[in-house]
Amino acid sequence: MLPAYTSAFPPPPKYYKLYGGIAPQPEPPALPPDNATFAVFGEVRVANAQSLQQMFPAGQIDTVAELKKLNHSVAVNFLQLLDYLLTNPVDFQVKIGDIEQLVRNMNTLINTYRPHEARESLIAMMQDQVDRSHHSTDDLSKCARVTHNLTTSDKEGVGREGEAEGGAGL
């Protein structure tokens, strides 16, 4: 079953009207059903498909170690794919499916880092902003001191010149 349209750049979803100059609706429209189909780069996919076989343990894991294991498995499966292509080219789809599952699992593990990465990026940006503020404040303080010294020395210089001129006339 193909979707109603397949386009490289489909139109935006209808709820985009909620944002911008148009008055918002009370609530956004319902999400599409779990079995809705859509096209991505010409390939038809099913939304929320539960076809991912999790190849790493559930719960708290060492993500780096699991990614290394999955990466090693991808390399081994690739070598097996090459062997299949040499010996029995008809059965190569099985190995491609295995590699696809491994890559999807790696992608799932990498996506667990996204909140941490976003938090660290935000911390770095805020620290940079604080550093720039401190630098600007220091520069302004230096300029204020220089200006104060100049005005103080000018006032003293003007007072001395007046005394010298007044004293010379006596």
TIRO-2110 file (N, C-alpha, C; in Angstrom, 1 decimal):
// TIRO-2110
0.8, -1.2, 0.0, N, 1, A
0.0, 0.0, 0.0, CA, 1, A
0.9, 1.2, 0.0, C, 1, A
0.8, 2.1, -1.0, N, 2, A
1.6, 3.3, -1.1, CA, 2, A
0.8, 4.4, -0.5, C, 2, A
1.6, 5.4, 0.0, N, 3, A
0.9, 6.6, 0.5, CA, 3, A
0.2, 7.4, -0.6, C, 3, A
-0.6, 8.4, -0.2, N, 4, A
-1.3, 9.2, -1.2, CA, 4, A
-0.4, 9.9, -2.1, C, 4, A
0.8, 10.3, -1.6, N, 5, A
1.8, 11.0, -2.5, CA, 5, A
3.2, 10.5, -2.1, C, 5, A
4.0, 10.6, -3.1, N, 6, A
5.4, 10.4, -2.8, CA, 6, A
6.2, 11.5, -3.5, C, 6, A
6.8, 12.3, -2.7, N, 7, A
7.5, 13.5, -3.3, CA, 7, A
8.8, 13.7, -2.5, C, 7, A
9.8, 14.2, -3.2, N, 8, A
11.1, 14.5, -2.5, CA, 8, A
10.9, 15.5, -1.4, C, 8, A
10.0, 16.5, -1.6, N, 9, A
9.7, 17.5, -0.6, CA, 9, A
8.2, 17.6, -0.4, C, 9, A
7.6, 16.8, 0.5, N, 10, A
6.2, 16.8, 0.7, CA, 10, A
5.8, 18.1, 1.4, C, 10, A
4.6, 18.5, 1.3, N, 11, A
4.2, 19.8, 2.0, CA, 11, A
4.3, 19.6, 3.5, C, 11, A
4.4, 20.7, 4.2, N, 12, A
4.5, 20.6, 5.7, CA, 12, A
3.2, 20.0, 6.3, C, 12, A
3.3, 19.5, 7.5, N, 13, A
2.1, 19.0, 8.2, CA, 13, A
1.1, 20.1, 8.4, C, 13, A
-0.2, 19.8, 8.6, N, 14, A
-1.2, 20.8, 8.7, CA, 14, A
-1.1, 21.6, 10.0, C, 14, A
-0.4, 21.1, 11.0, N, 15, A
-0.3, 21.8, 12.3, CA, 15, A
0.7, 22.9, 12.2, C, 15, A
1.4, 23.1, 11.1, N, 16, A
2.3, 24.2, 11.0, CA, 16, A
1.6, 25.6, 11.1, C, 16, A
0.3, 25.6, 10.9, N, 17, A
-0.5, 26.8, 11.0, CA, 17, A
-0.6, 27.2, 12.5, C, 17, A
-0.3, 26.4, 13.4, N, 18, A
-0.4, 26.7, 14.8, CA, 18, A
0.7, 27.7, 15.2, C, 18, A
1.7, 27.8, 14.4, N, 19, A
2.9, 28.7, 14.7, CA, 19, A
2.9, 29.8, 13.7, C, 19, A
3.3, 31.0, 14.2, N, 20, A
3.4, 32.1, 13.3, CA, 20, A
2.3, 33.1, 13.5, C, 20, A
1.9, 33.8, 12.5, N, 21, A
0.9, 34.9, 12.6, CA, 21, A
-0.5, 34.4, 12.7, C, 21, A
-0.8, 33.1, 12.4, N, 22, A
-2.1, 32.6, 12.5, CA, 22, A
-2.5, 32.3, 13.9, C, 22, A
-3.7, 32.6, 14.4, N, 23, A
-4.1, 32.3, 15.7, CA, 23, A
-4.1, 30.8, 16.0, C, 23, A
-3.5, 30.4, 17.2, N, 24, A
-3.4, 29.0, 17.4, CA, 24, A
-4.8, 28.3, 17.7, C, 24, A
-4.9, 27.1, 17.3, N, 25, A
-6.1, 26.3, 17.6, CA, 25, A
-6.0, 25.8, 19.1, C, 25, A
-7.2, 25.4, 19.6, N, 26, A
-7.1, 25.0, 21.0, CA, 26, A
-6.2, 23.8, 21.3, C, 26, A
-6.1, 22.9, 20.4, N, 27, A
-5.2, 21.7, 20.5, CA, 27, A
-4.7, 21.3, 19.2, C, 27, A
-3.5, 20.7, 19.1, N, 28, A
-3.1, 20.3, 17.8, CA, 28, A
-3.8, 19.1, 17.3, C, 28, A
-3.9, 18.8, 16.0, N, 29, A
-4.6, 17.7, 15.5, CA, 29, A
-3.9, 16.4, 16.0, C, 29, A
-4.7, 15.3, 15.9, N, 30, A
-4.2, 14.0, 16.4, CA, 30, A
-3.0, 13.5, 15.5, C, 30, A
-2.2, 12.7, 16.2, N, 31, A
-1.1, 12.1, 15.4, CA, 31, A
-1.6, 11.0, 14.5, C, 31, A
-0.8, 10.8, 13.4, N, 32, A
-1.3, 9.7, 12.5, CA, 32, A
-1.3, 8.3, 13.3, C, 32, A
-2.1, 7.4, 12.8, N, 33, A
-2.1, 6.1, 13.5, CA, 33, A
-0.8, 5.4, 13.3, C, 33, A
-0.5, 4.4, 14.2, N, 34, A
0.7, 3.7, 14.2, CA, 34, A
1.1, 3.0, 12.9, C, 34, A
0.1, 2.6, 12.2, N, 35, A
0.3, 1.9, 10.9, CA, 35, A
0.3, 2.8, 9.7, C, 35, A
0.4, 4.1, 9.9, N, 36, A
0.4, 5.0, 8.7, CA, 36, A
1.7, 4.8, 8.0, C, 36, A
1.6, 5.0, 6.7, N, 37, A
2.8, 4.8, 5.8, CA, 37, A
3.3, 6.2, 5.3, C, 37, A
4.6, 6.3, 5.1, N, 38, A
5.1, 7.5, 4.6, CA, 38, A
6.3, 7.2, 3.7, C, 38, A
6.7, 8.1, 2.9, N, 39, A
7.9, 7.8, 2.0, CA, 39, A
9.1, 8.7, 2.4, C, 39, A
10.2, 8.0, 2.5, N, 40, A
11.5, 8.7, 2.8, CA, 40, A
12.5, 8.4, 1.7, C, 40, A
12.9, 9.4, 1.0, N, 41, A
13.8, 9.2, -0.1, CA, 41, A
13.3, 8.0, -1.1, C, 41, A
12.0, 8.0, -1.3, N, 42, A
11.5, 7.1, -2.2, CA, 42, A
11.2, 5.7, -1.7, C, 42, A
11.6, 5.5, -0.4, N, 43, A
11.3, 4.2, 0.2, CA, 43, A
10.1, 4.3, 1.2, C, 43, A
9.2, 3.4, 1.0, N, 44, A
8.0, 3.4, 1.8, CA, 44, A
8.2, 2.8, 3.2, C, 44, A
7.9, 3.5, 4.3, N, 45, A
8.1, 3.1, 5.6, CA, 45, A
6.8, 3.1, 6.4, C, 45, A
6.7, 2.3, 7.5, N, 46, A
5.5, 2.3, 8.3, CA, 46, A
5.9, 3.1, 9.6, C, 46, A
5.0, 4.0, 10.0, N, 47, A
5.3, 4.8, 11.2, CA, 47, A
5.3, 3.9, 12.5, C, 47, A
6.2, 4.1, 13.4, N, 48, A
6.3, 3.4, 14.6, CA, 48, A
6.4, 1.9, 14.4, C, 48, A
7.1, 1.5, 13.4, N, 49, A
7.2, 0.0, 13.2, CA, 49, A
8.1, -0.6, 14.3, C, 49, A
7.7, -1.6, 14.9, N, 50, A
8.5, -2.3, 15.9, CA, 50, A
9.4, -3.4, 15.4, C, 50, A
10.0, -3.1, 14.3, N, 51, A
10.8, -4.1, 13.6, CA, 51, A
12.3, -4.1, 14.2, C, 51, A
12.6, -3.3, 15.1, N, 52, A
14.0, -3.2, 15.6, CA, 52, A
14.2, -4.3, 16.7, C, 52, A
15.0, -5.2, 16.4, N, 53, A
15.4, -6.2, 17.4, CA, 53, A
16.5, -5.6, 18.2, C, 53, A
16.3, -5.4, 19.5, N, 54, A
17.3, -4.8, 20.4, CA, 54, A
18.5, -5.8, 20.6, C, 54, A
19.7, -5.4, 20.2, N, 55, A
20.8, -6.3, 20.3, CA, 55, A
21.8, -5.9, 21.5, C, 55, A
21.3, -5.1, 22.4, N, 56, A
22.1, -4.7, 23.6, CA, 56, A
21.1, -4.9, 24.8, C, 56, A
21.7, -5.1, 26.0, N, 57, A
20.9, -5.3, 27.1, CA, 57, A
20.1, -4.1, 27.5, C, 57, A
18.9, -4.3, 28.1, N, 58, A
18.1, -3.2, 28.5, CA, 58, A
18.5, -2.7, 29.8, C, 58, A
18.2, -1.5, 30.1, N, 59, A
18.6, -0.9, 31.4, CA, 59, A
19.9, -0.1, 31.3, C, 59, A
20.5, 0.1, 32.4, N, 60, A
21.8, 0.9, 32.5, CA, 60, A
22.9, 0.0, 31.9, C, 60, A
23.5, 0.6, 30.9, N, 61, A
24.6, -0.1, 30.2, CA, 61, A
25.8, 0.8, 29.9, C, 61, A
26.9, 0.2, 29.6, N, 62, A
28.1, 1.0, 29.2, CA, 62, A
27.9, 1.2, 27.7, C, 62, A
27.5, 2.4, 27.3, N, 63, A
27.1, 2.7, 25.9, CA, 63, A
28.3, 2.6, 25.0, C, 63, A
29.5, 3.0, 25.4, N, 64, A
30.7, 3.0, 24.6, CA, 64, A
31.1, 1.5, 24.3, C, 64, A
31.0, 0.7, 25.3, N, 65, A
31.4, -0.7, 25.2, CA, 65, A
30.4, -1.4, 24.2, C, 65, A
29.1, -1.1, 24.4, N, 66, A
28.1, -1.7, 23.5, CA, 66, A
28.3, -1.2, 22.1, C, 66, A
28.6, 0.1, 21.9, N, 67, A
28.8, 0.6, 20.5, CA, 67, A
30.0, -0.1, 19.9, C, 67, A
31.1, -0.4, 20.7, N, 68, A
32.2, -1.0, 20.2, CA, 68, A
31.9, -2.5, 19.7, C, 68, A
31.1, -3.2, 20.6, N, 69, A
30.7, -4.5, 20.2, CA, 69, A
29.8, -4.5, 18.9, C, 69, A
28.9, -3.6, 18.8, N, 70, A
28.1, -3.5, 17.6, CA, 70, A
28.9, -3.2, 16.4, C, 70, A
29.9, -2.3, 16.6, N, 71, A
30.8, -1.9, 15.5, CA, 71, A
31.6, -3.1, 15.0, C, 71, A
32.1, -3.9, 15.9, N, 72, A
32.8, -5.1, 15.6, CA, 72, A
31.9, -6.1, 14.9, C, 72, A
30.6, -6.2, 15.3, N, 73, A
29.7, -7.1, 14.7, CA, 73, A
29.4, -6.7, 13.3, C, 73, A
29.3, -5.3, 13.1, N, 74, A
29.1, -4.8, 11.7, CA, 74, A
30.2, -5.2, 10.8, C, 74, A
31.5, -5.1, 11.3, N, 75, A
32.6, -5.5, 10.5, CA, 75, A
32.6, -7.0, 10.2, C, 75, A
32.3, -7.8, 11.2, N, 76, A
32.3, -9.2, 10.9, CA, 76, A
31.2, -9.6, 9.9, C, 76, A
30.0, -9.0, 10.1, N, 77, A
28.9, -9.3, 9.2, CA, 77, A
29.2, -8.8, 7.8, C, 77, A
30.0, -7.7, 7.7, N, 78, A
30.4, -7.2, 6.3, CA, 78, A
31.3, -8.2, 5.7, C, 78, A
32.2, -8.7, 6.4, N, 79, A
33.1, -9.8, 5.9, CA, 79, A
32.3, -11.0, 5.5, C, 79, A
31.4, -11.4, 6.3, N, 80, A
30.5, -12.5, 5.9, CA, 80, A
29.7, -12.2, 4.7, C, 80, A
29.3, -11.0, 4.5, N, 81, A
28.5, -10.6, 3.3, CA, 81, A
29.4, -10.7, 2.1, C, 81, A
30.7, -10.3, 2.2, N, 82, A
31.6, -10.5, 1.1, CA, 82, A
31.8, -12.0, 0.8, C, 82, A
31.9, -12.8, 1.8, N, 83, A
32.0, -14.2, 1.6, CA, 83, A
30.8, -14.8, 0.9, C, 83, A
29.6, -14.4, 1.4, N, 84, A
28.3, -14.8, 0.7, CA, 84, A
28.3, -14.4, -0.8, C, 84, A
28.8, -13.2, -1.0, N, 85, A
28.7, -12.7, -2.4, CA, 85, A
29.7, -13.5, -3.3, C, 85, A
30.7, -14.1, -2.7, N, 86, A
31.6, -14.9, -3.5, CA, 86, A
31.1, -16.3, -3.7, C, 86, A
30.6, -16.9, -2.6, N, 87, A
30.1, -18.3, -2.6, CA, 87, A
28.7, -18.5, -3.1, C, 87, A
27.8, -17.7, -2.6, N, 88, A
26.4, -17.8, -2.9, CA, 88, A
25.7, -16.5, -3.0, C, 88, A
25.8, -15.8, -4.1, N, 89, A
25.3, -14.4, -4.3, CA, 89, A
23.8, -14.3, -4.1, C, 89, A
23.0, -15.4, -4.1, N, 90, A
21.6, -15.3, -3.9, CA, 90, A
21.2, -15.0, -2.5, C, 90, A
22.0, -15.4, -1.5, N, 91, A
21.6, -15.2, -0.1, CA, 91, A
22.1, -14.0, 0.5, C, 91, A
22.6, -13.0, -0.3, N, 92, A
23.2, -11.8, 0.4, CA, 92, A
22.2, -11.0, 1.1, C, 92, A
20.9, -11.0, 0.8, N, 93, A
19.9, -10.2, 1.5, CA, 93, A
19.8, -10.4, 3.0, C, 93, A
20.1, -11.7, 3.4, N, 94, A
20.1, -12.0, 4.8, CA, 94, A
21.1, -11.2, 5.6, C, 94, A
22.3, -11.2, 5.0, N, 95, A
23.4, -10.4, 5.7, CA, 95, A
23.2, -8.9, 5.6, C, 95, A
22.6, -8.5, 4.6, N, 96, A
22.3, -7.0, 4.5, CA, 96, A
21.2, -6.7, 5.6, C, 96, A
20.3, -7.5, 5.8, N, 97, A
19.3, -7.3, 6.9, CA, 97, A
19.9, -7.3, 8.2, C, 97, A
20.9, -8.2, 8.5, N, 98, A
21.6, -8.3, 9.7, CA, 98, A
22.4, -7.0, 10.0, C, 98, A
23.1, -6.5, 8.9, N, 99, A
23.9, -5.3, 9.0, CA, 99, A
23.0, -4.1, 9.3, C, 99, A
21.8, -4.1, 8.6, N, 100, A
20.9, -3.0, 8.8, CA, 100, A
20.4, -3.0, 10.3, C, 100, A
20.1, -4.1, 10.9, N, 101, A
19.7, -4.2, 12.3, CA, 101, A
20.8, -3.7, 13.2, C, 101, A
22.0, -4.1, 12.9, N, 102, A
23.1, -3.6, 13.7, CA, 102, A
23.3, -2.1, 13.7, C, 102, A
23.2, -1.6, 12.5, N, 103, A
23.3, -0.1, 12.3, CA, 103, A
22.2, 0.6, 13.0, C, 103, A
21.0, 0.1, 12.9, N, 104, A
19.8, 0.7, 13.6, CA, 104, A
20.0, 0.7, 15.1, C, 104, A
20.6, -0.4, 15.6, N, 105, A
20.9, -0.5, 17.1, CA, 105, A
21.9, 0.5, 17.5, C, 105, A
23.0, 0.7, 16.6, N, 106, A
24.0, 1.6, 16.9, CA, 106, A
23.4, 3.1, 16.9, C, 106, A
22.5, 3.3, 16.0, N, 107, A
21.8, 4.6, 15.9, CA, 107, A
21.0, 4.9, 17.1, C, 107, A
20.3, 3.8, 17.6, N, 108, A
19.5, 4.0, 18.8, CA, 108, A
20.4, 4.3, 20.0, C, 108, A
21.5, 3.6, 20.1, N, 109, A
22.5, 3.9, 21.2, CA, 109, A
23.0, 5.3, 21.1, C, 109, A
23.4, 5.7, 19.9, N, 110, A
23.9, 7.1, 19.7, CA, 110, A
22.9, 8.1, 20.1, C, 110, A
21.6, 7.9, 19.8, N, 111, A
20.5, 8.8, 20.2, CA, 111, A
20.3, 9.0, 21.6, C, 111, A
20.8, 8.0, 22.4, N, 112, A
20.7, 8.2, 23.9, CA, 112, A
21.6, 9.3, 24.4, C, 112, A
22.6, 9.7, 23.6, N, 113, A
23.5, 10.7, 24.0, CA, 113, A
23.0, 12.1, 23.7, C, 113, A
21.9, 12.2, 22.9, N, 114, A
21.5, 13.5, 22.4, CA, 114, A
21.1, 14.5, 23.6, C, 114, A
20.4, 14.0, 24.6, N, 115, A
20.1, 15.0, 25.7, CA, 115, A
21.4, 15.4, 26.4, C, 115, A
22.3, 14.5, 26.6, N, 116, A
23.5, 14.8, 27.3, CA, 116, A
24.3, 15.8, 26.4, C, 116, A
24.4, 15.5, 25.1, N, 117, A
25.1, 16.4, 24.2, CA, 117, A
24.5, 17.8, 24.2, C, 117, A
23.2, 17.9, 24.2, N, 118, A
22.5, 19.2, 24.2, CA, 118, A
22.8, 19.9, 25.4, C, 118, A
22.8, 19.3, 26.6, N, 119, A
23.1, 19.9, 27.9, CA, 119, A
24.5, 20.4, 27.9, C, 119, A
25.4, 19.6, 27.4, N, 120, A
26.8, 20.0, 27.4, CA, 120, A
27.1, 21.2, 26.5, C, 120, A
26.4, 21.2, 25.3, N, 121, A
26.5, 22.3, 24.4, CA, 121, A
26.0, 23.6, 25.0, C, 121, A
24.9, 23.5, 25.7, N, 122, A
24.3, 24.6, 26.3, CA, 122, A
25.2, 25.1, 27.4, C, 122, A
25.8, 24.3, 28.2, N, 123, A
26.7, 24.7, 29.3, CA, 123, A
27.9, 25.4, 28.7, C, 123, A
28.4, 24.9, 27.6, N, 124, A
29.6, 25.5, 26.9, CA, 124, A
29.2, 26.9, 26.4, C, 124, A
28.1, 27.0, 25.7, N, 125, A
27.6, 28.3, 25.2, CA, 125, A
27.4, 29.3, 26.3, C, 125, A
26.8, 28.9, 27.4, N, 126, A
26.6, 29.8, 28.6, CA, 126, A
27.9, 30.2, 29.2, C, 126, A
28.9, 29.3, 29.3, N, 127, A
30.2, 29.6, 29.9, CA, 127, A
30.9, 30.6, 29.0, C, 127, A
30.8, 30.4, 27.7, N, 128, A
31.4, 31.3, 26.7, CA, 128, A
30.8, 32.7, 26.9, C, 128, A
29.5, 32.8, 27.0, N, 129, A
28.8, 34.0, 27.2, CA, 129, A
29.2, 34.7, 28.5, C, 129, A
29.4, 34.0, 29.6, N, 130, A
29.8, 34.5, 30.9, CA, 130, A
31.3, 35.0, 30.7, C, 130, A
32.1, 34.3, 30.1, N, 131, A
33.5, 34.7, 29.8, CA, 131, A
33.5, 36.0, 29.1, C, 131, A
32.7, 36.1, 28.0, N, 132, A
32.7, 37.4, 27.2, CA, 132, A
32.2, 38.5, 28.1, C, 132, A
31.2, 38.3, 28.9, N, 133, A
30.7, 39.3, 29.8, CA, 133, A
31.7, 39.8, 30.8, C, 133, A
32.5, 38.9, 31.4, N, 134, A
33.6, 39.2, 32.3, CA, 134, A
34.6, 40.0, 31.5, C, 134, A
35.0, 39.6, 30.3, N, 135, A
36.0, 40.3, 29.5, CA, 135, A
35.5, 41.7, 29.2, C, 135, A
34.2, 41.9, 28.8, N, 136, A
33.7, 43.2, 28.6, CA, 136, A
33.7, 44.1, 29.8, C, 136, A
33.3, 43.5, 30.9, N, 137, A
33.3, 44.2, 32.2, CA, 137, A
34.7, 44.7, 32.6, C, 137, A
35.6, 43.8, 32.4, N, 138, A
37.0, 44.2, 32.7, CA, 138, A
37.5, 45.4, 31.8, C, 138, A
37.2, 45.3, 30.5, N, 139, A
37.5, 46.3, 29.6, CA, 139, A
36.9, 47.7, 30.0, C, 139, A
35.6, 47.6, 30.3, N, 140, A
34.9, 48.8, 30.7, CA, 140, A
35.5, 49.4, 32.0, C, 140, A
35.9, 48.5, 33.0, N, 141, A
36.5, 49.0, 34.2, CA, 141, A
37.8, 49.7, 33.9, C, 141, A
38.6, 49.1, 33.0, N, 142, A
39.9, 49.7, 32.6, CA, 142, A
39.7, 51.1, 32.0, C, 142, A
38.7, 51.2, 31.1, N, 143, A
38.4, 52.5, 30.5, CA, 143, A
37.9, 53.5, 31.5, C, 143, A
37.1, 53.1, 32.4, N, 144, A
36.6, 54.0, 33.5, CA, 144, A
37.8, 54.5, 34.3, C, 144, A
38.7, 53.6, 34.7, N, 145, A
39.9, 54.0, 35.5, CA, 145, A
40.7, 55.0, 34.7, C, 145, A
41.0, 54.7, 33.4, N, 146, A
41.8, 55.6, 32.6, CA, 146, A
41.1, 57.0, 32.5, C, 146, A
39.8, 57.0, 32.3, N, 147, A
39.0, 58.2, 32.2, CA, 147, A
39.1, 59.0, 33.5, C, 147, A
38.9, 58.3, 34.6, N, 148, A
39.0, 58.9, 35.9, CA, 148, A
40.3, 59.5, 36.1, C, 148, A
41.4, 58.8, 35.8, N, 149, A
42.7, 59.3, 36.0, CA, 149, A
43.0, 60.6, 35.1, C, 149, A
42.5, 60.5, 33.9, N, 150, A
42.7, 61.7, 33.0, CA, 150, A
41.9, 62.9, 33.5, C, 150, A
40.7, 62.7, 33.9, N, 151, A
39.9, 63.8, 34.4, CA, 151, A
40.5, 64.4, 35.7, C, 151, A
41.0, 63.5, 36.6, N, 152, A
41.6, 63.9, 37.8, CA, 152, A
42.9, 64.7, 37.5, C, 152, A
43.7, 64.2, 36.6, N, 153, A
45.0, 64.9, 36.3, CA, 153, A
44.7, 66.2, 35.6, C, 153, A
43.6, 66.3, 34.8, N, 154, A
43.3, 67.5, 34.1, CA, 154, A
42.8, 68.6, 35.1, C, 154, A
42.0, 68.2, 36.1, N, 155, A
41.6, 69.1, 37.1, CA, 155, A
42.7, 69.6, 37.9, C, 155, A
43.6, 68.8, 38.3, N, 156, A
44.8, 69.2, 39.0, CA, 156, A
45.7, 70.1, 38.2, C, 156, A
45.8, 69.7, 36.9, N, 157, A
46.6, 70.5, 36.0, CA, 157, A
46.0, 71.9, 35.7, C, 157, A
44.7, 72.0, 35.6, N, 158, A
44.0, 73.3, 35.4, CA, 158, A
44.2, 74.1, 36.7, C, 158, A
44.1, 73.5, 37.9, N, 159, A
44.2, 74.3, 39.1, CA, 159, A
45.7, 74.8, 39.3, C, 159, A
46.6, 74.0, 38.9, N, 160, A
48.0, 74.5, 39.0, CA, 160, A
48.4, 75.6, 38.0, C, 160, A
47.8, 75.5, 36.8, N, 161, A
48.0, 76.5, 35.8, CA, 161, A
47.4, 77.8, 36.2, C, 161, A
46.2, 77.7, 36.8, N, 162, A
45.6, 79.0, 37.3, CA, 162, A
46.4, 79.6, 38.4, C, 162, A
46.9, 78.8, 39.3, N, 163, A
47.8, 79.3, 40.4, CA, 163, A
49.0, 79.9, 39.9, C, 163, A
49.6, 79.2, 38.9, N, 164, A
50.9, 79.7, 38.3, CA, 164, A
50.6, 81.0, 37.6, C, 164, A
49.5, 81.1, 36.9, N, 165, A
49.2, 82.4, 36.2, CA, 165, A
48.9, 83.5, 37.2, C, 165, A
48.1, 83.1, 38.2, N, 166, A
47.7, 84.1, 39.2, CA, 166, A
48.9, 84.5, 40.1, C, 166, A
49.8, 83.6, 40.4, N, 167, A
50.9, 83.9, 41.2, CA, 167, A
51.9, 84.7, 40.5, C, 167, A
52.0, 84.5, 39.1, N, 168, A
53.0, 85.2, 38.3, CA, 168, A
52.6, 86.7, 38.2, C, 168, A
51.3, 87.0, 38.2, N, 169, A
50.8, 88.3, 38.1, CA, 169, A
51.0, 89.2, 39.3, C, 169, A
51.2, 88.6, 40.5, N, 170, A
51.4, 89.4, 41.7, CA, 170, A
52.7, 90.0, 41.8, C, 170, A
END
